[in-house]
Amino acid sequence: MYAPLITKPGSSLERKTGSWRTNLRPKFLQKDCIACRLCYLICPEGCISGKEKNTFISDYNYCKGCGLCAGVCPKDDIEMVPEGETK
């Protein structure tokens, strides 16, 4: 006997999964961004948005802090910072 894990399609938007995040989160420095969109493409949660240089951001309500975006950035314009850091 198994219970369904997802009650209805598309319900992930109702669940703010960022509360599961590691103790790190991405910080978009927005200095050397070339708008290659690699961060957008690799994010497993689809929580990165932006279209032009220096406009990319992450929705921390859904970000898990995996660091893939920082790892794939060719300009090192994304760094992983401790949760709660404001600078």
MMTF fields as JSON, N, C-alpha, C and O atoms, coordinates in Angstrom:
{
  "mmtfVersion": "1.0.0",
  "mmtfProducer": "UNKNOWN",
  "numBonds": 347,
  "numAtoms": 348,
  "numGroups": 87,
  "numChains": 1,
  "numModels": 1,
  "chainsPerModel": [1],
  "groupsPerChain": [87],
  "chainIdList": ["A"],
  "bondAtomList": [4, 2, 8, 6, 12, 10, 16, 14, 20, 18, 24, 22, 28, 26, 32, 30, 36, 34, 40, 38, 44, 42, 48, 46, 52, 50, 56, 54, 60, 58, 64, 62, 68, 66, 72, 70, 76, 74, 80, 78, 84, 82, 88, 86, 92, 90, 96, 94, 100, 98, 104, 102, 108, 106, 112, 110, 116, 114, 120, 118, 124, 122, 128, 126, 132, 130, 136, 134, 140, 138, 144, 142, 148, 146, 152, 150, 156, 154, 160, 158, 164, 162, 168, 166, 172, 170, 176, 174, 180, 178, 184, 182, 188, 186, 192, 190, 196, 194, 200, 198, 204, 202, 208, 206, 212, 210, 216, 214, 220, 218, 224, 222, 228, 226, 232, 230, 236, 234, 240, 238, 244, 242, 248, 246, 252, 250, 256, 254, 260, 258, 264, 262, 268, 266, 272, 270, 276, 274, 280, 278, 284, 282, 288, 286, 292, 290, 296, 294, 300, 298, 304, 302, 308, 306, 312, 310, 316, 314, 320, 318, 324, 322, 328, 326, 332, 330, 336, 334, 340, 338, 344, 342],
  "bondOrderList": [1, 1, 1, 1, 1, 1, 1, 1, 1, 1, 1, 1, 1, 1, 1, 1, 1, 1, 1, 1, 1, 1, 1, 1, 1, 1, 1, 1, 1, 1, 1, 1, 1, 1, 1, 1, 1, 1, 1, 1, 1, 1, 1, 1, 1, 1, 1, 1, 1, 1, 1, 1, 1, 1, 1, 1, 1, 1, 1, 1, 1, 1, 1, 1, 1, 1, 1, 1, 1, 1, 1, 1, 1, 1, 1, 1, 1, 1, 1, 1, 1, 1, 1, 1, 1, 1],
  "groupList": [{"groupName": "MET", "atomNameList": ["N", "CA", "C", "O"], "elementList": ["N", "C", "C", "O"], "formalChargeList": [0, 0, 0, 0], "bondAtomList": [1, 0, 2, 1, 3, 2], "bondOrderList": [1, 1, 2], "singleLetterCode": "M", "chemCompType": "L-PEPTIDE LINKING"}, {"groupName": "TYR", "atomNameList": ["N", "CA", "C", "O"], "elementList": ["N", "C", "C", "O"], "formalChargeList": [0, 0, 0, 0], "bondAtomList": [1, 0, 2, 1, 3, 2], "bondOrderList": [1, 1, 2], "singleLetterCode": "Y", "chemCompType": "L-PEPTIDE LINKING"}, {"groupName": "ALA", "atomNameList": ["N", "CA", "C", "O"], "elementList": ["N", "C", "C", "O"], "formalChargeList": [0, 0, 0, 0], "bondAtomList": [1, 0, 2, 1, 3, 2], "bondOrderList": [1, 1, 2], "singleLetterCode": "A", "chemCompType": "L-PEPTIDE LINKING"}, {"groupName": "PRO", "atomNameList": ["N", "CA", "C", "O"], "elementList": ["N", "C", "C", "O"], "formalChargeList": [0, 0, 0, 0], "bondAtomList": [1, 0, 2, 1, 3, 2], "bondOrderList": [1, 1, 2], "singleLetterCode": "P", "chemCompType": "L-PEPTIDE LINKING"}, {"groupName": "LEU", "atomNameList": ["N", "CA", "C", "O"], "elementList": ["N", "C", "C", "O"], "formalChargeList": [0, 0, 0, 0], "bondAtomList": [1, 0, 2, 1, 3, 2], "bondOrderList": [1, 1, 2], "singleLetterCode": "L", "chemCompType": "L-PEPTIDE LINKING"}, {"groupName": "ILE", "atomNameList": ["N", "CA", "C", "O"], "elementList": ["N", "C", "C", "O"], "formalChargeList": [0, 0, 0, 0], "bondAtomList": [1, 0, 2, 1, 3, 2], "bondOrderList": [1, 1, 2], "singleLetterCode": "I", "chemCompType": "L-PEPTIDE LINKING"}, {"groupName": "THR", "atomNameList": ["N", "CA", "C", "O"], "elementList": ["N", "C", "C", "O"], "formalChargeList": [0, 0, 0, 0], "bondAtomList": [1, 0, 2, 1, 3, 2], "bondOrderList": [1, 1, 2], "singleLetterCode": "T", "chemCompType": "L-PEPTIDE LINKING"}, {"groupName": "LYS", "atomNameList": ["N", "CA", "C", "O"], "elementList": ["N", "C", "C", "O"], "formalChargeList": [0, 0, 0, 0], "bondAtomList": [1, 0, 2, 1, 3, 2], "bondOrderList": [1, 1, 2], "singleLetterCode": "K", "chemCompType": "L-PEPTIDE LINKING"}, {"groupName": "GLY", "atomNameList": ["N", "CA", "C", "O"], "elementList": ["N", "C", "C", "O"], "formalChargeList": [0, 0, 0, 0], "bondAtomList": [1, 0, 2, 1, 3, 2], "bondOrderList": [1, 1, 2], "singleLetterCode": "G", "chemCompType": "PEPTIDE LINKING"}, {"groupName": "SER", "atomNameList": ["N", "CA", "C", "O"], "elementList": ["N", "C", "C", "O"], "formalChargeList": [0, 0, 0, 0], "bondAtomList": [1, 0, 2, 1, 3, 2], "bondOrderList": [1, 1, 2], "singleLetterCode": "S", "chemCompType": "L-PEPTIDE LINKING"}, {"groupName": "GLU", "atomNameList": ["N", "CA", "C", "O"], "elementList": ["N", "C", "C", "O"], "formalChargeList": [0, 0, 0, 0], "bondAtomList": [1, 0, 2, 1, 3, 2], "bondOrderList": [1, 1, 2], "singleLetterCode": "E", "chemCompType": "L-PEPTIDE LINKING"}, {"groupName": "ARG", "atomNameList": ["N", "CA", "C", "O"], "elementList": ["N", "C", "C", "O"], "formalChargeList": [0, 0, 0, 0], "bondAtomList": [1, 0, 2, 1, 3, 2], "bondOrderList": [1, 1, 2], "singleLetterCode": "R", "chemCompType": "L-PEPTIDE LINKING"}, {"groupName": "TRP", "atomNameList": ["N", "CA", "C", "O"], "elementList": ["N", "C", "C", "O"], "formalChargeList": [0, 0, 0, 0], "bondAtomList": [1, 0, 2, 1, 3, 2], "bondOrderList": [1, 1, 2], "singleLetterCode": "W", "chemCompType": "L-PEPTIDE LINKING"}, {"groupName": "ASN", "atomNameList": ["N", "CA", "C", "O"], "elementList": ["N", "C", "C", "O"], "formalChargeList": [0, 0, 0, 0], "bondAtomList": [1, 0, 2, 1, 3, 2], "bondOrderList": [1, 1, 2], "singleLetterCode": "N", "chemCompType": "L-PEPTIDE LINKING"}, {"groupName": "PHE", "atomNameList": ["N", "CA", "C", "O"], "elementList": ["N", "C", "C", "O"], "formalChargeList": [0, 0, 0, 0], "bondAtomList": [1, 0, 2, 1, 3, 2], "bondOrderList": [1, 1, 2], "singleLetterCode": "F", "chemCompType": "L-PEPTIDE LINKING"}, {"groupName": "GLN", "atomNameList": ["N", "CA", "C", "O"], "elementList": ["N", "C", "C", "O"], "formalChargeList": [0, 0, 0, 0], "bondAtomList": [1, 0, 2, 1, 3, 2], "bondOrderList": [1, 1, 2], "singleLetterCode": "Q", "chemCompType": "L-PEPTIDE LINKING"}, {"groupName": "ASP", "atomNameList": ["N", "CA", "C", "O"], "elementList": ["N", "C", "C", "O"], "formalChargeList": [0, 0, 0, 0], "bondAtomList": [1, 0, 2, 1, 3, 2], "bondOrderList": [1, 1, 2], "singleLetterCode": "D", "chemCompType": "L-PEPTIDE LINKING"}, {"groupName": "CYS", "atomNameList": ["N", "CA", "C", "O"], "elementList": ["N", "C", "C", "O"], "formalChargeList": [0, 0, 0, 0], "bondAtomList": [1, 0, 2, 1, 3, 2], "bondOrderList": [1, 1, 2], "singleLetterCode": "C", "chemCompType": "L-PEPTIDE LINKING"}, {"groupName": "VAL", "atomNameList": ["N", "CA", "C", "O"], "elementList": ["N", "C", "C", "O"], "formalChargeList": [0, 0, 0, 0], "bondAtomList": [1, 0, 2, 1, 3, 2], "bondOrderList": [1, 1, 2], "singleLetterCode": "V", "chemCompType": "L-PEPTIDE LINKING"}],
  "groupTypeList": [0, 1, 2, 3, 4, 5, 6, 7, 3, 8, 9, 9, 4, 10, 11, 7, 6, 8, 9, 12, 11, 6, 13, 4, 11, 3, 7, 14, 4, 15, 7, 16, 17, 5, 2, 17, 11, 4, 17, 1, 4, 5, 17, 3, 10, 8, 17, 5, 9, 8, 7, 10, 7, 13, 6, 14, 5, 9, 16, 1, 13, 1, 17, 7, 8, 17, 8, 4, 17, 2, 8, 18, 17, 3, 7, 16, 16, 5, 10, 0, 18, 3, 10, 8, 10, 6, 7],
  "groupIdList": [1, 2, 3, 4, 5, 6, 7, 8, 9, 10, 11, 12, 13, 14, 15, 16, 17, 18, 19, 20, 21, 22, 23, 24, 25, 26, 27, 28, 29, 30, 31, 32, 33, 34, 35, 36, 37, 38, 39, 40, 41, 42, 43, 44, 45, 46, 47, 48, 49, 50, 51, 52, 53, 54, 55, 56, 57, 58, 59, 60, 61, 62, 63, 64, 65, 66, 67, 68, 69, 70, 71, 72, 73, 74, 75, 76, 77, 78, 79, 80, 81, 82, 83, 84, 85, 86, 87],
  "secStructList": [7, 7, 7, 7, 1, 7, 1, 1, 6, 6, 4, 4, 4, 4, 1, 7, 4, 4, 4, 4, 7, 7, 1, 3, 3, 3, 3, 3, 7, 7, 1, 1, 7, 7, 7, 7, 7, 2, 2, 2, 2, 2, 7, 6, 6, 7, 7, 3, 3, 7, 7, 1, 6, 6, 7, 7, 3, 3, 7, 6, 6, 6, 7, 7, 7, 7, 7, 2, 2, 2, 2, 2, 7, 6, 6, 7, 7, 3, 3, 3, 3, 3, 6, 6, 7, 7, 7],
  "xCoordList": [0.848, 0.0, 0.897, 1.761, 0.679, 1.479, 0.561, -0.526, 1.008, 0.268, 0.871, 2.085, 0.088, 0.642, 1.499, 1.135, 2.633, 3.519, 3.082, 3.249, 2.528, 2.047, 0.539, 0.024, -0.152, -1.605, -2.233, -3.289, -1.589, -2.118, -0.978, 0.01, -1.1, -0.041, 0.142, -0.823, 1.384, 1.666, 1.632, 1.669, 1.563, 1.452, 2.784, 2.811, 3.888, 5.183, 5.255, 6.001, 4.508, 4.507, 3.891, 4.182, 3.043, 2.423, 3.36, 3.181, 4.347, 5.272, 6.58, 7.302, 6.875, 8.099, 9.247, 9.513, 9.911, 10.911, 12.26, 13.17, 12.412, 13.674, 13.996, 15.142, 13.011, 13.27, 14.182, 14.715, 14.37, 15.258, 16.689, 17.568, 16.951, 18.243, 19.377, 19.204, 20.538, 21.755, 22.056, 21.263, 23.154, 23.474, 24.075, 24.512, 24.1, 24.61, 23.523, 22.59, 23.665, 22.75, 23.555, 24.611, 23.067, 23.811, 23.648, 22.566, 24.733, 24.704, 25.141, 26.266, 24.263, 24.553, 25.261, 24.648, 26.542, 27.344, 26.958, 27.066, 26.518, 26.04, 27.087, 26.799, 28.311, 29.394, 29.879, 30.003, 30.149, 30.732, 29.784, 30.22, 28.51, 27.527, 27.495, 27.49, 27.472, 27.382, 26.042, 25.852, 25.138, 23.805, 23.847, 23.073, 24.757, 24.855, 23.711, 23.424, 23.068, 21.912, 22.247, 21.34, 23.527, 23.885, 23.332, 22.897, 23.342, 22.789, 21.296, 20.799, 20.61, 19.175, 18.906, 17.97, 19.729, 19.536, 19.862, 19.221, 20.839, 21.277, 20.513, 20.562, 19.827, 19.127, 18.066, 17.119, 18.214, 17.253, 15.881, 14.893, 15.812, 14.536, 13.853, 12.69, 14.561, 13.978, 13.658, 12.679, 14.47, 14.164, 15.017, 14.979, 15.779, 16.578, 15.861, 15.367, 15.816, 15.175, 16.065, 16.948, 15.826, 16.58, 16.758, 16.707, 16.967, 17.11, 18.336, 18.968, 18.671, 19.772, 20.919, 20.778, 22.05, 23.208, 22.818, 22.029, 23.381, 23.225, 21.784, 21.461, 20.91, 19.527, 19.128, 17.989, 20.028, 19.673, 19.583, 20.438, 18.541, 18.31, 17.768, 17.343, 17.791, 17.251, 16.087, 16.142, 15.047, 13.912, 14.262, 14.209, 14.617, 15.072, 13.961, 14.236, 12.731, 11.644, 11.771, 11.232, 12.486, 12.62, 14.06, 14.286, 15.033, 16.451, 16.873, 16.572, 17.575, 18.061, 19.51, 20.003, 20.192, 21.581, 22.554, 23.603, 22.218, 23.063, 24.385, 25.369, 24.428, 25.66, 25.955, 27.009, 25.061, 25.303, 25.423, 26.253, 24.618, 24.662, 26.031, 26.586, 26.573, 27.893, 28.98, 29.946, 28.832, 29.828, 29.896, 30.959, 28.776, 28.732, 28.988, 29.205, 28.967, 29.127, 30.524, 31.503, 30.648, 31.966, 32.704, 33.916, 32.007, 32.616, 32.774, 33.182, 32.458, 32.511, 31.749, 32.2, 30.604, 29.788, 28.723, 27.9, 28.745, 27.836, 28.698, 29.541, 28.485, 29.218, 28.237, 27.144, 28.645, 27.811, 28.21, 29.382, 27.233, 27.485, 26.672, 25.662, 27.105, 26.344, 24.932, 24.71, 24.004, 22.608, 22.541, 23.166, 21.799, 21.634, 22.616, 22.448, 23.646, 24.603, 23.905, 23.233, 24.05, 23.357, 24.261, 23.749, 25.578, 26.488, 26.881, 27.645],
  "yCoordList": [-1.179, 0.0, 1.247, 1.401, 2.125, 3.334, 4.547, 4.505, 5.617, 6.876, 7.75, 7.707, 8.529, 9.414, 10.508, 11.072, 10.796, 11.836, 13.22, 14.195, 13.305, 14.579, 14.473, 13.558, 15.406, 15.315, 15.77, 15.272, 16.713, 17.184, 17.755, 18.235, 17.712, 18.258, 19.754, 20.482, 20.192, 21.619, 22.125, 23.337, 21.246, 21.701, 22.168, 22.69, 21.993, 22.41, 23.921, 24.389, 24.683, 26.135, 26.534, 27.611, 25.681, 25.968, 25.657, 26.184, 24.816, 24.401, 25.174, 24.979, 26.014, 26.813, 25.942, 25.867, 25.295, 24.292, 24.878, 24.126, 26.189, 26.815, 26.607, 26.792, 26.227, 25.977, 24.768, 24.565, 23.972, 22.82, 23.2, 22.339, 24.461, 24.893, 24.553, 24.516, 24.307, 24.113, 25.428, 26.365, 25.52, 26.779, 27.82, 28.882, 27.525, 28.467, 28.841, 28.077, 30.025, 30.474, 31.236, 31.786, 31.274, 31.994, 33.506, 34.009, 34.202, 35.663, 36.07, 35.787, 36.726, 37.186, 38.533, 39.534, 38.553, 39.765, 40.844, 42.032, 40.457, 41.358, 42.402, 43.592, 41.909, 42.777, 42.38, 43.22, 41.088, 40.608, 39.725, 39.042, 39.726, 38.867, 39.149, 40.302, 38.069, 38.216, 37.685, 37.55, 37.393, 36.9, 35.623, 35.462, 34.725, 33.457, 32.518, 31.578, 32.757, 31.994, 30.567, 29.749, 30.249, 28.908, 28.633, 27.517, 29.627, 29.453, 29.124, 28.252, 29.824, 29.61, 28.198, 27.538, 27.738, 26.426, 25.273, 24.224, 25.442, 24.323, 24.219, 23.175, 25.249, 25.232, 24.123, 24.159, 23.134, 22.038, 22.455, 21.758, 23.573, 24.043, 25.07, 25.405, 25.571, 26.573, 27.875, 28.544, 28.235, 29.422, 30.637, 31.65, 30.55, 31.684, 32.367, 31.719, 33.685, 34.448, 35.617, 36.019, 36.151, 37.278, 37.101, 35.981, 38.201, 38.13, 38.869, 38.441, 39.959, 40.794, 40.748, 40.231, 41.291, 41.359, 41.964, 42.906, 41.406, 41.934, 42.008, 42.852, 41.141, 41.13, 39.786, 39.631, 38.817, 37.476, 37.433, 37.973, 36.786, 36.633, 35.229, 34.534, 34.834, 33.54, 33.763, 34.64, 32.979, 33.021, 32.116, 30.892, 32.713, 31.945, 31.127, 30.299, 31.338, 30.497, 29.07, 28.14, 28.896, 27.582, 27.105, 25.922, 27.98, 27.633, 26.664, 26.875, 25.597, 24.594, 24.834, 24.173, 25.772, 26.049, 25.016, 24.788, 24.387, 23.315, 23.839, 23.1, 25.095, 25.689, 25.416, 25.816, 24.748, 24.476, 25.764, 25.851, 26.75, 28.013, 28.675, 29.171, 28.682, 29.279, 28.464, 29.028, 27.163, 26.302, 26.411, 26.206, 26.733, 26.78, 28.188, 28.337, 29.2, 30.581, 30.797, 30.677, 31.117, 31.284, 32.54, 32.64, 33.483, 34.734, 34.793, 35.825, 33.709, 33.681, 34.858, 35.48, 35.146, 36.268, 35.842, 36.655, 34.57, 34.059, 33.384, 32.547, 33.748, 33.079, 32.549, 33.086, 31.493, 30.92, 31.576, 31.571, 32.135, 32.838, 32.184, 31.534, 32.352, 31.802, 32.387, 33.557, 31.555, 31.989, 33.165, 33.141, 34.18, 35.348, 36.463, 37.553, 36.236, 37.296, 38.363, 38.035, 39.608, 40.674, 41.431, 42.076, 41.386, 42.117, 41.309, 41.783],
  "zCoordList": [0.0, 0.0, 0.0, 0.863, -0.975, -1.12, -1.154, -1.731, -0.534, -0.572, -1.659, -1.857, -2.361, -3.385, -2.747, -1.716, -3.37, -2.857, -3.3, -2.567, -4.486, -5.012, -5.149, -5.79, -4.547, -4.54, -5.843, -6.235, -6.516, -7.796, -8.631, -8.076, -9.937, -10.793, -10.552, -10.321, -10.61, -10.466, -9.044, -8.831, -8.063, -6.679, -6.094, -4.98, -6.823, -6.288, -6.092, -5.232, -6.86, -6.68, -5.352, -4.831, -4.799, -3.508, -2.351, -1.253, -2.58, -1.528, -1.685, -2.662, -0.764, -0.825, -0.322, 0.877, -1.257, -0.929, -0.536, -0.186, -0.583, -0.184, 1.283, 1.693, 2.08, 3.494, 3.676, 4.766, 2.647, 2.711, 2.363, 2.395, 2.032, 1.514, 2.476, 3.694, 1.884, 2.675, 3.38, 3.285, 4.069, 4.751, 3.801, 4.246, 2.496, 1.502, 0.506, 0.259, -0.055, -1.105, -2.15, -1.836, -3.396, -4.429, -4.295, -3.991, -4.525, -4.565, -5.965, -6.377, -6.688, -8.036, -7.923, -7.55, -8.244, -8.078, -9.073, -8.768, -10.237, -11.284, -11.674, -11.806, -11.852, -12.299, -13.694, -14.585, -13.862, -15.109, -15.911, -16.837, -15.576, -16.246, -17.752, -18.184, -18.539, -19.995, -20.525, -21.734, -19.619, -19.969, -20.812, -21.756, -20.458, -21.195, -20.831, -21.571, -19.72, -19.233, -18.814, -18.657, -18.629, -18.178, -16.787, -16.504, -15.923, -14.577, -14.656, -13.944, -15.516, -15.727, -16.228, -15.776, -17.163, -17.765, -16.829, -16.902, -15.955, -15.122, -13.802, -13.152, -13.403, -12.116, -12.085, -12.871, -11.183, -11.141, -10.624, -10.859, -9.93, -9.388, -10.281, -10.061, -11.283, -12.176, -11.463, -11.796, -10.492, -9.694, -10.065, -9.367, -11.147, -11.601, -12.752, -13.675, -12.676, -13.751, -14.138, -13.38, -15.315, -15.846, -17.335, -17.844, -18.038, -19.492, -19.995, -20.96, -19.358, -19.824, -18.829, -17.721, -19.238, -18.353, -17.014, -16.941, -15.974, -14.614, -14.131, -13.295, -14.639, -14.164, -13.568, -13.126, -13.542, -13.073, -11.558, -10.855, -11.068, -9.641, -9.384, -10.306, -8.132, -7.733, -6.781, -5.919, -6.936, -6.007, -4.836, -4.955, -3.709, -2.551, -1.908, -1.04, -2.308, -1.809, -2.324, -1.725, -3.438, -4.057, -4.186, -4.44, -4.021, -4.164, -3.063, -1.888, -3.458, -2.506, -2.08, -1.166, -2.735, -2.397, -2.924, -2.322, -4.042, -4.59, -5.153, -5.184, -5.599, -6.105, -7.559, -8.054, -8.259, -9.673, -10.476, -11.381, -10.162, -10.9, -10.763, -11.744, -9.546, -9.322, -10.014, -10.527, -10.032, -10.644, -12.146, -12.732, -12.79, -14.249, -14.804, -16.006, -13.971, -14.44, -15.013, -14.278, -16.322, -16.931, -16.467, -16.655, -15.874, -15.423, -13.907, -13.373, -13.205, -11.738, -11.132, -10.17, -11.705, -11.263, -10.247, -9.827, -9.856, -8.839, -7.79, -8.111, -6.545, -5.476, -4.443, -4.266, -3.772, -2.732, -1.415, -1.039, -0.726, 0.535, 1.648, 1.379, 2.889, 4.01, 4.063, 3.749, 4.461, 4.617, 5.573, 6.633, 5.213, 6.066, 5.811, 6.358, 4.993, 4.679, 3.845, 2.867, 4.205, 3.499, 2.541, 1.626, 2.7, 1.82, 0.624, -0.217]
}
